[in-house]
Amino acid sequence: MIAAHYTWEEAIAWTYDLRTGGEAARAGLFDKFGVKSILWGYSVMEQEYVSNKLIIEAKDFKGLNFRGVGWTGFVLAEPEFGASGIVIPSADVYTALQTGVIDACEVGNVFSNMNNGFHEVCKYGGWPGMHQMAQTSSLLVYGKKWESLTPDMQRIFERVCSARPARTNAFNIVECARAMDRREANGNIEVRESPAAQRTWREVSWRIADKMGEKSPAFKELWTKMKDYMNTTRPYMQIQAPSKAQVTGSGIFKWSELKKKLK
């Protein structure tokens, strides 16, 4: 049994199926390898970026060397941003920021970034994170071993695994909020991208995904389902909660003042 990050396709399938109560889209993704995939982890990840440049609009990314993996590099290379996405191991990010090899990065959430000392070498904390707002992981269980368990043991195993993501997610959210207090005390500046910049990220990202779907029927099927889900639920979520952008606006904001507004 091993722990493994979800593939992008599986993450879409899992997210869609979790909210619709089925696992049809996930079926078969790992069957051909003779293993059983079970959701094991879910945590708030790249919900911010750190930067040595003030970033509010999409044009502010132009010319930046931005550490990001996967999707970040694809999006930043597009004309709307004009930045360079650079892949650097997480262990080397602090030195790269300190020496100016990179100007900004998305690595983790504010809690983990504080622990890594990024507040020491970056002036700004940028919101929201644009690449990987959450991370899921799975346990891969050898198929024959899974089949040897009784149905009751299988259900218990799956229940335990499904409970863990909720606990880790809650832990991360609480610790991130506490870390914001520490970062403000350190003198760092918090910035929120404009609604226009956020829309640009989404439009460019979806455009890239649509192009990827033209090359992969399997990807296209899952991506289409995910878009349908988001387009169906987003309006309902908007009437349930006020837009975060309306609370913080665009540009620089102070964490302690924001907390007072929300009380």
C-alpha positions, -999 to +999 in steps of 0.1 A: +000+000+000+014+034-009+003+070-007+003+089-040-009+122-053-039+121-075-035+126-112-052+158-125-078+136-143-085+117-111-088+148-091-115+161-114-133+128-113-130+125-075-142+161-069-172+156-093-182+122-080-178+131-043-204+159-047-228+139-068-226+108-046-213+084-072-180+069-083-188+061-119-163+085-133-135+071-111-143+035-120-116+019-141-089+046-135-068+022-116-084-012-123-060-018-152-031-016-127-047-041-103-050-016-075-078+000-055-077+038-051-092+053-019-093+090-010-069+095+018-060+132+021-073+166+014-057+198+025-056+235+018-025+240-003-015+268-026-041+293-014-017+322-016+015+331-034+045+350-020+061+377-040+087+405-040+066+426-064+031+441-058+007+421-080-029+433-085-036+430-122-027+403-147-002+426-164+018+428-131+030+393-137+048+403-169+085+394-169+084+377-135+102+344-128+075+326-109+080+293-093+051+270-099+045+235-111+022+220-137-007+243-144+009+275-132+036+274-159+011+267-186-011+297-176+017+322-169+033+315-203+002+328-221+001+364-235-023+376-208+005+372-182+038+371-200+057+355-171+081+325-169+069+295-149+100+279-133+100+245-116+123+244-086+123+218-058+105+231-027+137+228-006+154+253-029+127+279-030+139+299+000+174+304-015+160+311-049+138+339-035+166+352-013+191+355-043+166+368-068+166+337-090+128+338-088+105+368-080+075+349-066+062+314-059+033+292-050+044+263-028+020+259+000-005+277+023+004+306+046+009+282+075+035+261+057+051+291+040+056+308+074+073+276+087+095+276+056+106+312+064+093+327+031+080+358+051+117+366+057+126+369+020+092+380+004+075+413+011+040+404-001+015+377+005-008+374-026-044+363-026-060+341-038-038+313-048-044+305-085-028+272-091-038+245-066-063+257-040-066+222-025-047+190-027-060+155-026-041+123-022-050+086-023-041+053-010-034+026-036-042-008-022-031-040-040-063-053-056-060-089-044-053-078-009-084-055-010-105-084-023-094-106+006-110-082+032-145-089+043-172-064+031-174-050+066-136-044+068-137-027+034-164-003+046-146+004+079-113+011+060-131+035+036-149+053+064-116+059+082-099+071+051-128+095+043-127+110+078-091+119+076-094+146+049-120+165+070-096+165+100-065+176+080-085+203+062-098+218+094-063+217+110-048+235+080-075+262+080-071+270+117-033+271+115-034+293+084-055+318+102-031+319+131-002+323+108-018+354+093-014+371+127+022+362+129+029+375+094+012+408+100+033+412+132+064+406+110+055+435+088+045+416+056+019+431+033-012+413+021-026+419-013-056+407-032-057+404-070-084+423-087-116+405-099-105+412-135-071+394-128-089+364-112-113+362-142-083+362-165-067+333-146-099+313-149-104+321-186-069+312-196-069+281-174-101+268-189-089+276-224-058+255-219-080+226-205-103+228-235-073+225-258-060+195-238-094+179-242-091+181-280-061+157-277-075+134-251-111+120-252-108+107-216-096+141-204-124+159-223-151+137-208-140+144-172-133+181-178-168+185-194-184+169-164-164+191-140-173+223-159-210+213-159-208+207-121-191+241-114-215+260-137-245+244-119-234+249-084-215+283-085-247+304-087-261+287-057-229+291-037-229+328-046-263+333-029-252+314+001-222+334+010-209+370+001-182+372-024-148+374-007-137+400-033-164+423-020-151+420+015-114+427+008-116+446-025-085+447-046-050+456-037-034+459-003-054+449+028-046+446+065-054+412+081-063+426+115-087+452+100-104+425+078-110+403+109-128+433+126-150+438+095-161+401+096-170+399+132 
